[in-house]
Amino acid sequence: MVTNYFENLLKRDTIFKAENTLDINYIPERLPHREKELSLLSQLFISLLTIPNSLSRKIIITGCMGIGKTATVKIFGNMLHTTAQKRGINIKYIHINCRKERTSYKVLINIIRQIQINFPKRGYSPQDLLEVILNTLQNKNLHILLVLDELNYLINKDDDLIYSLTRMYDDSYNCPQRISIIGIVRDLSCLNNLDSSTISTLQSNIIKFNTYSVEQIYDILKYRIKLSLKEDIINDDLLKMLSEITYDKGDLRYGLNVLWKACKIAESKYLSFLSTECLRLANQELIPYSIHNLLKYLKQEKLLFLLSIVISLKNTKNASISLSEILEQYHIVCENIRKIPKSYSQLWNYLNEFKKDGIISIELKSKNIQGRRSYIKILDISLIKLENLIHKILEKKGVIT
């Protein structure tokens, strides 16, 4: 007889009160230590409520990953929408992740399908879609707060759309302004790829999110623990340990993931509380969420090259490996699955993108070597776990079996 594991698990006590509140996509009712940023956003956008459609506000939010930028903006967007509804003002909040929607067409279709149900996906150019958006907003007397999260991915591919969205009403005189924009980027340097007039428009209001201190991380995790776990599951010493782990990673989502995993480990050991060992095991087993999120949106060609880097590093006893050795492994990987290898220049571009995303580091050496040679490292990520993760994603994409 087959064991029904679900029935066995359902009969056991759990240390969770609301497990979903530890999910990285969960947005809590309040964000400790982001009150100042919410207050500033409210001051900048108050005219959307006091004098509706009188102006189009453009804001850039910047700061490293895992410090609450997206969560703050989502809370603010819902707050603005709710307040507008109470006053009979038609404002819609639209949040688009530009890492996922990397072309102007995909971004515009996403906007339209949130303001006009059953809009056809094909048959329109980007310029046509812009006209449809303007007409729909006018006909519905609607203002949208458009959030372009991870805007740098769109800037790198399609800066014309940024120009069009930020200058939509330049040719009109005293007409209602129906689009306000918040762009979220990690690094302001990406704006340098835009033309000077667009840079001028976007740089007029920049909000910098500072990284959390270890004390602030402690407060935030304590709040999440109150939401998610039963009482007396984790003591203060362990919470301080978790706060330090999170601070070292610089990503609050990593801390939430470690906490959730540690709780699962504790339950698997039939413990009614978290131990130091549970926390250590959880920290060893996890790949940062930011890496998960990044890899699932990568094209298969880039994933195959990254897989080649991981395999090459696994097969060497050294901390780093030369690019030439990686290229040998890459051609073997491509040959095994009958894929045509990318050119050297394209692979070099991939390397620099991996470096920018914090997956690898690149060191150029010239001492005792004719010319310069590139050496690649992967820091702070388990190679075995990273290889397994890439394999799973490639299997889902149907690239490997």
HUHU-V57669 format. One record per run of one state. SS is the DSSP state (helix for helix, strand for strand, loop for the rest). FROM is the first residue (numbers start at 0). LEN is the number of residues. Records with the same first field share a line. If there is no record, write none. Layout:
# HUHU-V57669
SS=FROM-LEN ; FROM-LEN
This chain:
# HUHU-V57669
loop=0-4 ; 11-4 ; 16-2 ; 22-12 ; 45-1 ; 50-7 ; 62-6 ; 86-4 ; 97-6 ; 115-10 ; 139-3 ; 149-2 ; 155-3 ; 166-12 ; 185-2 ; 193-2 ; 202-3 ; 208-5 ; 229-6 ; 249-2 ; 268-7 ; 285-3 ; 295-4 ; 314-6 ; 336-7 ; 356-4 ; 365-7 ; 377-5 ; 396-5
helix=4-7 ; 18-4 ; 34-11 ; 46-4 ; 68-18 ; 103-12 ; 125-14 ; 151-4 ; 158-8 ; 187-6 ; 195-7 ; 213-15 ; 235-14 ; 251-17 ; 275-10 ; 288-7 ; 299-15 ; 322-14 ; 343-13 ; 382-14
strand=15-1 ; 57-5 ; 90-7 ; 142-7 ; 178-7 ; 205-3 ; 228-1 ; 320-2 ; 360-5 ; 372-5
